[in-house]
Amino acid sequence: MSDAMQPPTTDSFPIAGDGFAFSRDPVAAMERWASHGDLVRLKVPGMTMYQVTEPELIERILVDEFDRFSIGPSQRETFSGVEDHAVTTNTGDRWKRLRRALHPAFRRDRVQAYGDRMAATTAAFVDEWSDGESLDLRDECRRLTVNVLADALLDVDARGDEGLAMAAADALVDRANFGRPGQLLPDWVPTPTDRRFARTVEELDDYVAGIVETRRVDDSGDRTDVCSILLAAHEAGELTLDEVRHNLVALLLAGHDSPSLALVHAVRLLDDHPDVQAGLRQEYETVVDGAYPAGEDYDDLERTRNVVSETLRLFPPTTGVNRQATEALTLGGFEIPAGAQFLIPQWVPHRDPRWWEEPATFDPARWERDVDRPRFAYFPFSGGPRACVGDEFSRRELVLALATIVGRVDVDVTMDGPLSFTPSIQLRPETDITATVTH
């Protein structure tokens, strides 16, 4: 390929490369890389990798020409051993079969039916917070989302068992941390992080396997949870038992961590903007008729939905979408070789002044205004055929949970320093965030 057809590169040091910059501050690194262009060649030793931040190019990769791209090897390697049989890590015909089997569990009408249980679980959880108690907000939000998911996925009460999913998710994020020394070692070299990952995943897998086996032996036949739907697909010959189990494990891992991060930021942002919070309380009092929201209240909780949308814009839960070109192609006028990998970070287009007025400002009312912007200026849960299967579930969970929290308690949030993030697959705050609750 000619030099004239190569994308611009970054200004990182040749030896340390862009991985070093990412490990120090992932958000600052992605923003700096984007300053060189909408499609930039990253300096990562032994790898051909690009960052893509232009919405039309993103749409080409995720939607228009998605069959010319696969999930990236880093995603497969990160989830190796935990989601080998799950829709999140498979490609080709097997991915299509798994996606078809999962689809009935996350149809809009099915997700709507979970609404009452989402709010009830949140209300019971919040009522356990003592008046004046100081809580680790991130841990509390994670315990909440594990319980909401366990109810919908497995029809079980997970109180006391939340640590299984949380520990496995922590080990997964640590395993994918770009700054850990073990990242430089060959895959066959066991590290303490790898051993912890294997142990915690095995414990979560055993927990899910026990529930699946119990359900197979003694099922009432009238359940509507995701496990029952997947087991029905197994009985029909559409899924193996390994596929049933791994997809439930995958949903528990990703399905609790991403929404919990968004909920943390939403509560934190409302504490910083009391006028917006007052509007949500007024909406709650107007809409909710009962002890907590009903599933059918979702559409009427417009202000709360706007807060969730704005939170996901400012603080998307993941570092980005990872893809790999399966063939050589031209993208943005540049020649891209087969095997090239792509980082598609939501953070950059979500805050691009070309698409957003005052992009760094928390302004939920912007979602009430009719603005013409590219489709992929906003994609918190990815997009296209491989978009997050639980997108609608997570949005509904976030809106009903946030409304319930705002309507039942006052939360005073403090942070122990400026907001910073772990350099991994999740944009997790490294900053301690504490919440003091008043009933």
C-alpha positions in Angstrom: 0.0 0.0 0.0 1.2 3.5 -0.8 2.1 5.9 2.0 -0.4 8.4 0.5 -3.2 6.0 1.3 -2.3 5.5 4.9 -4.3 7.1 7.8 -2.6 9.6 10.0 -0.8 8.3 13.1 -0.6 9.5 16.6 2.2 11.5 18.3 3.0 8.8 20.9 6.5 7.6 21.6 7.6 5.0 19.0 8.7 2.4 21.6 6.1 2.8 24.3 3.4 3.3 21.8 -0.3 4.2 22.4 -0.8 1.4 24.9 1.2 3.3 27.4 -0.9 6.5 27.0 -4.1 4.4 27.3 -2.9 2.7 30.5 -2.2 6.1 32.1 -5.5 7.8 31.1 -7.8 6.0 28.7 -10.1 9.0 28.2 -7.4 11.5 27.5 -5.6 9.1 25.2 -8.8 8.5 23.1 -9.5 12.2 22.9 -5.9 13.0 21.9 -5.9 10.3 19.2 -9.1 11.7 17.8 -7.5 15.1 17.4 -5.4 13.6 14.6 -8.5 12.6 12.6 -11.7 10.5 12.4 -9.7 7.4 11.5 -6.2 7.2 13.1 -3.6 4.4 13.0 -2.6 3.6 16.6 1.0 2.6 17.5 0.5 -0.8 19.2 3.5 -3.2 18.9 2.7 -6.3 16.8 -0.8 -5.1 15.8 -2.4 -3.1 13.0 -5.0 -1.1 14.9 -7.1 2.0 14.2 -9.4 4.3 16.2 -12.6 5.3 14.3 -14.7 8.2 15.6 -16.7 9.5 12.6 -20.3 8.4 12.7 -20.7 7.5 9.1 -17.5 5.3 9.2 -18.8 3.7 12.4 -22.1 2.9 10.7 -20.3 1.3 7.8 -18.4 -1.0 10.2 -21.3 -1.9 12.6 -24.2 -1.9 10.2 -23.8 -1.4 6.4 -20.8 -3.7 6.0 -20.9 -5.6 9.3 -20.3 -8.9 7.5 -16.8 -7.7 6.5 -15.9 -7.4 10.1 -15.7 -9.8 13.1 -15.4 -9.2 16.8 -11.7 -8.4 17.5 -9.3 -11.1 18.9 -8.8 -9.0 22.1 -12.5 -9.4 22.9 -12.3 -13.2 22.3 -9.1 -13.5 24.3 -10.5 -11.4 27.2 -13.6 -13.5 27.6 -11.9 -16.8 26.9 -13.0 -19.4 29.4 -16.1 -17.7 30.5 -18.2 -17.0 27.3 -16.7 -19.5 24.8 -20.3 -20.7 24.0 -22.0 -17.3 24.3 -23.3 -15.0 21.6 -20.9 -12.3 22.7 -17.8 -14.1 21.5 -18.9 -16.2 18.6 -19.1 -15.4 14.9 -20.6 -16.7 11.7 -23.4 -19.2 11.6 -23.0 -20.1 15.3 -23.5 -16.5 16.3 -26.6 -16.2 14.2 -28.1 -19.4 15.8 -27.3 -18.1 19.3 -28.7 -14.7 18.5 -32.0 -16.2 17.2 -32.3 -18.4 20.3 -31.8 -15.4 22.6 -34.1 -13.0 20.8 -37.4 -14.2 22.3 -36.1 -13.5 25.8 -35.4 -9.8 25.0 -38.4 -8.9 22.7 -39.9 -5.6 23.6 -43.0 -7.1 25.1 -41.0 -9.5 27.2 -38.8 -6.7 28.5 -41.9 -4.6 29.3 -43.2 -7.5 31.4 -40.1 -7.4 33.6 -40.8 -3.7 34.5 -42.9 -4.3 37.6 -40.3 -6.7 39.0 -37.4 -4.3 38.3 -39.0 -1.5 40.3 -40.1 -3.8 43.1 -36.6 -5.2 43.4 -35.1 -1.7 43.5 -37.6 -0.5 46.1 -36.9 -3.5 48.4 -33.2 -2.9 48.0 -33.3 0.8 48.7 -35.5 0.4 51.7 -32.7 -1.6 53.3 -30.4 1.4 53.3 -30.3 2.9 56.8 -31.1 6.6 57.3 -27.8 8.5 57.4 -25.8 5.5 56.2 -22.7 6.1 54.0 -22.4 3.6 51.2 -20.0 2.8 48.5 -22.2 3.9 45.6 -20.6 1.7 43.0 -20.8 -1.5 45.0 -24.5 -0.7 46.0 -25.5 -0.1 42.4 -23.8 -3.3 41.3 -25.5 -5.3 44.0 -28.8 -3.8 42.9 -28.3 -4.6 39.2 -27.2 -8.2 40.0 -30.4 -8.7 41.9 -32.5 -7.2 39.1 -30.8 -9.5 36.6 -30.9 -12.6 38.7 -34.7 -12.2 39.0 -35.2 -11.7 35.3 -32.6 -14.2 34.0 -32.9 -17.0 36.6 -36.1 -16.2 38.7 -34.0 -16.4 41.9 -33.4 -14.2 44.8 -29.6 -13.4 44.6 -29.3 -11.5 47.9 -26.1 -12.8 49.6 -24.8 -14.2 46.3 -24.2 -11.0 44.5 -20.5 -11.3 45.2 -20.1 -14.2 42.7 -21.0 -12.1 39.7 -19.2 -9.0 41.1 -16.0 -10.9 41.8 -16.0 -12.5 38.3 -16.6 -9.1 36.7 -13.8 -7.5 38.7 -11.4 -10.3 37.7 -12.4 -9.9 34.0 -11.8 -6.1 34.1 -8.4 -6.7 35.8 -7.5 -9.3 33.3 -8.2 -6.8 30.5 -6.4 -3.9 32.2 -4.0 -2.5 29.7 -1.7 -1.3 32.5 -1.1 -4.6 34.3 2.4 -6.1 33.8 0.9 -9.5 33.0 -0.5 -8.1 29.7 3.1 -8.3 28.3 3.5 -12.0 29.0 2.5 -14.8 26.7 -1.0 -16.3 27.2 0.4 -19.6 28.5 2.2 -17.9 31.4 -0.2 -18.0 34.4 -0.4 -14.8 36.5 -2.2 -14.2 39.8 -4.7 -12.1 37.8 -5.4 -15.0 35.4 -5.7 -17.5 38.3 -8.2 -15.2 40.1 -10.1 -14.9 36.9 -10.3 -18.6 36.4 -11.3 -19.2 40.0 -14.1 -16.6 40.2 -15.5 -17.5 36.8 -15.6 -21.2 37.8 -17.5 -20.2 41.0 -20.1 -18.2 39.0 -20.4 -20.9 36.4 -21.0 -23.5 39.1 -23.7 -21.2 40.6 -25.5 -20.8 37.2 -25.1 -24.5 36.4 -26.7 -25.5 39.6 -29.7 -23.3 38.9 -30.0 -24.6 35.3 -29.9 -28.2 36.5 -32.5 -27.7 39.2 -34.7 -26.0 36.6 -34.4 -28.9 34.2 -35.4 -31.4 36.9 -38.1 -29.4 38.6 -39.7 -26.6 36.5 -43.3 -25.4 37.1 -43.7 -24.9 33.4 -45.1 -21.4 33.7 -41.9 -19.4 34.2 -41.1 -16.5 31.9 -37.4 -15.9 32.9 -34.6 -16.0 30.4 -33.3 -19.3 31.7 -36.6 -21.0 31.0 -36.6 -19.6 27.4 -33.1 -20.8 26.8 -33.9 -24.3 28.2 -36.9 -24.5 25.9 -34.5 -23.7 23.0 -32.3 -26.6 24.3 -35.3 -29.0 24.4 -36.0 -28.0 20.8 -32.5 -28.8 19.8 -31.5 -25.2 19.1 -28.9 -24.8 22.0 -26.6 -27.1 23.9 -26.5 -27.0 27.7 -23.1 -25.4 27.5 -24.6 -22.6 25.3 -27.5 -22.2 27.8 -25.1 -21.9 30.7 -22.5 -19.6 29.1 -25.0 -17.2 27.7 -26.6 -16.8 31.2 -23.1 -16.3 32.7 -22.3 -13.7 30.0 -25.6 -11.9 30.6 -24.9 -11.8 34.4 -21.4 -10.4 33.9 -22.0 -7.7 31.3 -25.7 -7.2 32.2 -25.0 -6.1 35.7 -21.8 -4.1 35.3 -22.7 -1.7 32.5 -26.1 -0.6 33.9 -24.6 -0.2 37.4 -21.9 2.2 36.1 -24.6 4.3 34.4 -26.7 4.3 37.5 -23.7 5.5 39.6 -23.1 8.4 37.2 -26.8 9.3 37.0 -27.1 9.6 40.8 -23.9 11.5 41.0 -24.9 13.9 38.2 -28.3 14.5 39.8 -26.6 15.4 43.1 -24.6 18.0 41.1 -27.7 19.4 39.5 -30.5 19.7 42.2 -32.8 21.5 39.7 -32.8 18.5 37.5 -33.3 16.2 40.5 -36.3 18.3 41.6 -37.8 17.9 38.2 -37.5 14.1 38.5 -39.1 14.1 41.9 -42.0 16.1 40.6 -42.4 13.7 37.7 -42.3 10.8 40.1 -45.1 12.3 42.2 -47.2 12.9 39.1 -46.7 9.6 37.3 -46.3 7.0 40.0 -49.5 5.7 41.7 -48.3 3.4 44.4 -45.2 2.5 46.4 -43.0 2.4 43.4 -43.2 2.7 39.6 -45.0 0.1 37.6 -43.6 -1.2 34.4 -46.3 0.7 32.5 -45.0 4.0 33.9 -41.9 3.8 31.8 -43.2 5.7 28.8 -44.5 8.5 31.1 -41.2 9.0 33.0 -39.9 11.2 30.2 -37.6 13.4 32.3 -36.1 10.3 33.9 -35.6 8.7 30.5 -33.8 11.9 29.3 -31.5 11.8 32.3 -30.6 8.2 31.5 -29.9 9.1 27.9 -27.8 12.0 28.8 -25.9 10.0 31.4 -25.1 7.3 28.8 -24.0 10.0 26.4 -21.5 11.6 28.8 -20.4 8.4 30.5 -20.8 5.4 28.3 -20.1 2.2 30.3 -17.6 0.6 28.0 -14.3 1.8 26.5 -15.5 1.1 23.0 -16.5 -1.5 20.5 -13.8 -3.8 19.1 -13.9 -5.1 15.5 -11.5 -6.8 13.1 -11.5 -6.6 9.3 -12.0 -10.0 7.7 -10.8 -8.7 4.3 -8.9 -5.8 2.8 -11.1 -2.7 2.2 -11.1 1.0 1.8 -12.5 3.1 4.7 -12.6 6.9 4.8 -10.4 7.0 1.6 -7.7 4.9 3.3 -6.6 1.4 2.5 -7.1 -1.0 5.4 -5.5 -4.5 5.4 -7.3 -7.7 6.3 -6.8 -8.5 9.9 -6.7 -4.9 11.0 -8.4 -4.2 14.4 -10.6 -1.2 15.2 -11.3 0.6 18.5 -14.6 2.4 18.2 -15.0 4.5 21.4 -18.4 5.9 22.3 -16.7 8.6 24.5 -15.4 10.7 21.5 -18.4 11.0 19.2 -20.7 11.3 22.2 -18.8 14.5 23.1 -18.0 15.8 19.6 -19.0 19.5 19.2 -19.8 18.8 15.6 -22.8 16.8 16.7 -23.6 18.1 20.2 -24.1 21.7 21.5 -22.0 22.3 24.6 -21.0 18.6 24.6 -19.4 18.5 28.1 -22.6 20.0 29.7 -25.1 17.7 31.5 -28.3 18.8 29.8 -31.1 16.2 29.8 -33.4 18.7 28.1 -31.4 18.3 24.9 -33.2 15.1 24.3 -36.5 17.0 24.0 -35.1 19.1 21.1 -35.3 17.9 17.6 -31.8 18.0 16.3 -30.5 16.4 13.1 -27.3 14.5 13.8 -25.8 11.3 12.5 -27.2 8.0 13.8 -23.9 6.9 15.3 -23.1 10.1 17.1 -24.7 8.2 19.9 -24.4 4.4 20.5 -24.0 3.6 24.1 -24.8 -0.1 23.6 -23.0 -0.5 20.2 -25.2 -0.9 17.1 -26.1 -3.0 14.1 -26.7 -6.8 14.1 -24.2 -7.3 16.9 -25.6 -4.6 19.2 -26.1 -5.5 22.8 -29.0 -8.0 23.0 -30.0 -6.5 26.4 -30.1 -2.8 25.2 -33.8 -2.4 25.8 -33.6 -4.3 29.1 -30.8 -2.1 30.4 -32.6 1.1 29.5 -35.8 0.1 31.1 -34.0 -1.1 34.2 -32.1 2.2 34.5 -35.1 4.4 34.2 -37.3 2.4 36.7 -34.4 2.0 39.1 -33.4 5.7 39.0 -37.0 6.8 39.4 -37.4 4.5 42.4 -34.2 5.8 44.1 -35.1 9.5 43.5 -38.6 9.0 44.6 -37.8 7.2 47.9 -34.5 8.6 49.2 -32.2 11.6 49.2 -28.6 10.8 48.2 -25.7 13.1 49.0 -22.7 12.1 46.9 -19.0 12.8 47.6 -15.9 11.8 45.6 -12.4 11.4 47.0 -10.8 13.2 44.1 -11.2 14.0 40.3 -13.0 11.4 38.3 -10.5 8.9 36.6 -11.1 5.6 34.9 -9.6 2.1 34.8 -7.8 1.4 31.4 -9.8 -1.7 30.6 -12.9 -2.8 28.7 -15.2 -1.0 31.1 -14.9 2.7 31.8 -15.0 2.1 35.5 -14.3 5.0 37.9 -11.1 4.5 39.9 -12.3 7.3 42.1 -14.1 6.3 45.3 -17.7 7.5 45.2 -19.7 7.6 48.5 -23.4 8.1 49.0 -25.0 9.2 52.2 -28.7 8.3 52.3 -31.6 10.1 53.9 -35.1 8.6 54.0 
